[in-house]
Amino acid sequence: MKEKTNHHNLKKALSRAPKHLLKIVSLKRKKFHPELRKVHKEHKISKQTLFYIKEYGKNSNVSKTIIKESIKILILASVISSLGGLALEQVRNSFLSIIPLLILLPSLNNVIGNYGTIISSRFSTMLYEGKIKGKLWKNSEVKKLFIQVTVLAVLCAIGSSLIAIGITSFSSEGISLQLAIKVFFIVLIDMVVITNVLFFVAIRAGIYIYRKKEDPSNFLIPLTTSVTDFANMAILALLIVLLF
Amino acid sequence: MEEKTSKLFDKGFKEILSAQFFAIIGGLIAGIVLAVYTDKIFLIPGMLIILPGFMAMRGSISGTFASRISSGLFLRVINPKETHSQLIKGNIRGSFMLGIIVSLVLGLIAFLFNYFIMGSLTPLIILIPFLAGILSNFILTPLTLFATIYIFKKGHDPNNIIGPFIMTVGDVTSIVSLLLVVFLLI
């Protein structure tokens, strides 16, 4: 009853409001397409599902939508990754001579890139499910994801570097204790720093893209993987210059 | 305190940890291949420029493909029993085309870097990622689709597992594809 009165009062106030204010009020209604709101009300299908159908439904050209939405970010990602590769190309000889780091290169890219994919897709799903409301740092789901990812980064850094050092020590090249310690710290610093940067990039970009009514999955994964690649190569190149 | 810890180390955490373990092992296999064939793979100048981009591109395209399929499965827009639906076919076509276009762009970027920054003319650097991209597409696209649906059917969240799985398989596939093409062309 109270709600009805409030609604009535609001309607009354709006009828007396100047035209330019009415335009601002009407902006809110455009959050979803009017047809989408209508279908949501009539058939009780969630707006998120309808949004997915809007993107990839029967009347849309799925492959064209995917290419159109992904191509720009993928090309940008390629350029960024190539820049990372260029940084490594500058220390080519030193890098190729540190066997454990060469062995670890795909693993590092993988593990760090995976965090990009995990954070991006979990955050995309949270956005679709409407779990992201209010202040981000107070959101328990986001906080939990951040702690999980950081703990995992430390565990993976320790595990992967120990395995790579172990493999190299059994090869004909062998490995000195000093080199092993340097490799261990390079991997640990690299992984923890990048994972944290990645988290903030994914979340900020995810919210921005979702608000633009696009599918965050199409943007976030290429974006985070390329940021990761570039940062990974750049930090590796920097640490190689500093430590070797 | 104990409740907080158990909440943190939940099913999702364990899923990611086991997937990351798989990623490390897969990455190390790719790394060993890389270390063994260093003299072949890095024979052409600029391969170190292509390599991270190529591996990331494969992971990005297959990762977004898997993420779209996962969202569709969770929203019940995609039926896990119907793999020939228009939505899935469109996704496959889109991912395949993206793989080809981006591989070509990567080659062009490396070619331009080589020419303008290093001063060497290497047209082969355009062809290598392009052919390797097509080759890896044929392996990774169907594998991603069936792995995502399989994981979903098993009651797990594909978002936690498929990313690391695809990245790992993608890295090994990328390096092996590049190596095969290098062996074929040189």
Contacts between the chains, C-beta under 8 A, distances in Angstrom:
chain1	res1	chain2	res2	distance
A	46	B	75	7.9
A	48	B	75	6.9
A	49	B	75	4.7
A	49	B	76	7.6
A	49	B	77	6.6
A	52	B	71	6.2
A	52	B	72	6.7
A	52	B	75	5.3
A	52	B	77	5.7
A	53	B	77	6.3
A	56	B	68	7.3
A	56	B	72	7.3
A	56	B	77	7.5
A	56	B	87	5.6
A	56	B	90	7.1
A	56	B	91	7.8
A	58	B	86	7.1
A	61	B	90	7.1
A	62	B	86	7.0
A	62	B	87	5.9
A	62	B	89	7.7
A	62	B	90	2.4
A	62	B	91	6.1
A	62	B	93	7.6
A	62	B	94	6.4
A	63	B	90	4.6
A	63	B	91	7.4
A	63	B	93	3.9
A	63	B	94	3.8
A	63	B	97	6.6
A	64	B	94	7.7
A	65	B	90	8.0
A	65	B	94	7.6
A	66	B	64	8.0
A	66	B	68	7.5
A	66	B	90	7.2
A	66	B	91	6.7
A	66	B	94	3.2
A	66	B	95	7.1
A	66	B	98	7.1
A	67	B	94	5.4
A	67	B	97	5.7
A	67	B	98	6.0
A	67	B	101	7.8
A	70	B	61	7.8
A	70	B	64	6.4
A	70	B	94	7.6
A	70	B	98	5.8
A	71	B	98	6.7
A	71	B	101	6.6
A	71	B	102	7.9
A	74	B	57	6.8
A	74	B	60	6.3
A	74	B	61	7.2
A	74	B	98	6.2
A	74	B	101	7.9
A	74	B	102	5.0
A	75	B	102	6.8
A	75	B	105	5.4
A	77	B	53	7.8
A	77	B	56	6.5
A	77	B	57	7.2
A	77	B	60	6.2
A	78	B	53	4.9
A	78	B	56	7.9
A	78	B	57	6.1
A	78	B	102	5.8
A	78	B	105	5.5
A	78	B	106	5.0
A	78	B	109	6.3
A	79	B	109	6.2
A	81	B	52	4.9
A	81	B	53	3.6
A	81	B	56	4.8
A	81	B	57	7.5
A	82	B	49	5.2
A	82	B	50	7.3
A	82	B	52	7.6
A	82	B	53	4.8
A	82	B	106	6.8
A	82	B	109	4.8
A	82	B	110	6.6
A	82	B	113	6.7
A	84	B	52	5.4
A	84	B	53	7.9
A	85	B	48	5.4
A	85	B	49	3.9
A	85	B	50	6.7
A	85	B	51	6.2
A	85	B	52	4.7
A	85	B	53	6.1
A	86	B	49	5.4
A	86	B	113	6.1
A	86	B	117	7.4
A	88	B	48	5.3
A	88	B	52	7.5
A	89	B	46	7.2
A	89	B	48	4.5
A	89	B	49	5.6
A	92	B	42	7.7
A	92	B	48	6.1
A	95	B	48	7.8
A	96	B	38	6.0
A	96	B	42	6.7
A	99	B	35	5.8
A	102	B	31	6.5
A	102	B	34	6.1
A	102	B	35	5.0
A	102	B	38	6.9
A	103	B	28	6.2
A	103	B	31	3.7
A	103	B	32	5.9
A	103	B	34	7.4
A	103	B	35	5.3
A	104	B	27	7.6
A	104	B	28	7.6
A	104	B	31	6.0
A	105	B	31	5.9
A	105	B	34	6.7
A	106	B	26	8.0
A	106	B	27	4.2
A	106	B	28	7.7
A	106	B	30	3.9
A	106	B	31	4.9
A	106	B	34	6.7
A	106	B	55	6.6
A	106	B	171	4.5
A	106	B	172	8.0
A	106	B	175	6.9
A	107	B	23	7.2
A	107	B	24	5.3
A	107	B	26	7.9
A	107	B	27	3.0
A	107	B	28	5.4
A	107	B	30	7.7
A	107	B	31	5.9
A	108	B	27	7.3
A	109	B	27	7.2
A	109	B	52	6.3
A	109	B	55	5.7
A	109	B	56	7.0
A	109	B	167	7.9
A	109	B	171	6.9
A	110	B	23	4.5
A	110	B	24	7.3
A	110	B	26	6.8
A	110	B	27	4.1
A	110	B	59	7.9
A	110	B	164	7.3
A	110	B	167	4.8
A	110	B	168	5.7
A	110	B	171	5.6
A	111	B	20	5.8
A	111	B	23	5.4
A	111	B	24	6.1
A	111	B	27	6.9
A	111	B	164	8.0
A	113	B	56	6.5
A	113	B	59	5.4
A	113	B	167	5.3
A	114	B	19	7.1
A	114	B	20	6.2
A	114	B	23	5.4
A	114	B	163	5.2
A	114	B	164	4.3
A	114	B	167	5.3
A	117	B	59	7.2
A	117	B	63	4.6
A	117	B	67	7.5
A	117	B	163	3.2
A	117	B	164	7.5
A	117	B	166	8.0
A	117	B	167	6.8
A	118	B	16	6.0
A	118	B	159	7.0
A	118	B	160	6.4
A	118	B	163	5.4
A	118	B	164	7.5
A	120	B	67	7.4
A	121	B	63	7.6
A	121	B	67	4.5
A	121	B	70	6.8
A	121	B	159	4.1
A	121	B	163	6.5
A	122	B	12	8.0
A	122	B	159	5.6
A	122	B	160	7.4
A	124	B	67	6.7
A	124	B	71	7.1
A	125	B	70	7.7
A	125	B	71	6.8
A	125	B	74	7.0
A	125	B	159	6.1
A	128	B	71	6.5
A	128	B	75	7.6
A	144	B	7	7.1
A	144	B	8	6.6
A	147	B	8	6.0
A	148	B	8	6.4
A	148	B	12	7.2
A	148	B	13	5.2
A	148	B	16	7.0
A	151	B	8	7.7
A	151	B	13	7.9
A	152	B	13	7.4
A	152	B	16	6.0
A	152	B	17	6.2
A	152	B	20	6.2
A	155	B	17	7.1
A	156	B	20	5.3
A	156	B	24	6.4
A	159	B	21	7.4
A	159	B	24	6.2
A	160	B	24	4.7
A	160	B	27	7.5
A	160	B	28	7.3
A	163	B	24	6.9
A	163	B	28	6.1
A	164	B	28	6.6
A	164	B	31	7.3
A	167	B	28	7.0
A	167	B	32	7.0
A	215	B	68	7.2
A	215	B	71	7.8
A	217	B	64	5.4
A	217	B	67	4.0
A	217	B	68	5.8
A	217	B	71	6.6
A	218	B	64	5.6
A	218	B	68	7.6
A	221	B	59	7.9
A	221	B	60	5.3
A	221	B	63	4.5
A	221	B	64	4.8
A	221	B	67	6.3
A	222	B	56	8.0
A	222	B	60	4.0
A	222	B	64	6.8
A	225	B	56	4.6
A	225	B	59	5.6
A	225	B	60	4.9
A	225	B	63	7.3
A	226	B	53	8.0
A	226	B	56	5.9
A	226	B	60	7.5
A	228	B	56	7.6
A	229	B	52	4.6
A	229	B	53	7.0
A	229	B	55	7.9
A	229	B	56	4.7
A	232	B	52	7.6
A	233	B	52	5.8
